[in-house]
Amino acid sequence: MVDSDTKARLFIDMPLKVGAMIALASDQMHYLMHVLRLGVGTPIRVFNGVDGEYLATITEAVKKRCSISIKLRLRPQTHCRDLWLLFAPVKKARLDFIAQKASELGVRVIWPVKTDFCQISRVNYDRLTANAIEAAEQTERLDIAEIKPFSSLLTVLRHCENERLLIWCDEASAGHPALNIATALTCAPPHEKAAVLIGPEGGFSQSERTHLQSRINCLKISLGPRILRADTAAISALSCYQSICGDWLK
Ligand code: SAH
């Protein structure tokens, strides 16, 4: 199909509708004109996370200006499943990696969480958002994972509704066959909303454990016999979730 053959796919943070003419931001102009070397008349696909996906063509590509014209709506807006990733942030490169991979794996919300043993004190919100956008452009998803502000575990848990299944990845459960994630998710109660919780390199504190243990709808699980790094744990848990309860079943 000609439309899905259109390789370039851009997130544009503006209202989109057929007939609109849009002047692109300089980074997007650079990407289309100098990285992909596209010229006037080339079709591209655009989406904004709200109005669906559109076919557009480049109408102007001169030195510092690139404009597109929106031709046709290709897909109505859809949203990924209501799955959150709550995680204690790690250092830069692996943090980027988590944001990219979680977006690829279809999470709706990425929420950096301050836990007792978390070593990181600041999170670059714009950088995480840029990673989520790039992953959405690449994976064909129509929405962008929402990046929440870095908040304490208690604050995040307060926002986590009781009906949201909380999948607590607990390093102390590692290798506990009774708690393995596949069995736990296969037997999990039916639910529309879920959240995966990953701790910091230092693990969860005793008071965090006590709090999590007392929560309703909280599934304490093991990700196998080895202690994984936080980024590996996040991707493993999200993949298991999507394959057993989520959109890999489609
Ligand atoms: N320093 C800790 C490990 C922390 S690993 C220790 O040695 O005990 C970072 C996070 O990844 C953990 O808090 C947990 O959420 C997750 N994780 C890593 N390996 C896991 C496993 N085998 N089972 C469940 N969760 C795991």
Residues whose N, C-alpha, C, O or C-beta is under 5 A from the ligand:
A	BS01	SAH	C169 D170 E171 A174 L197 I198 G199 P200 E201 G202 G203 F204 I221 S222 L223 G224 R226 I227 L228 R229 A230 A233
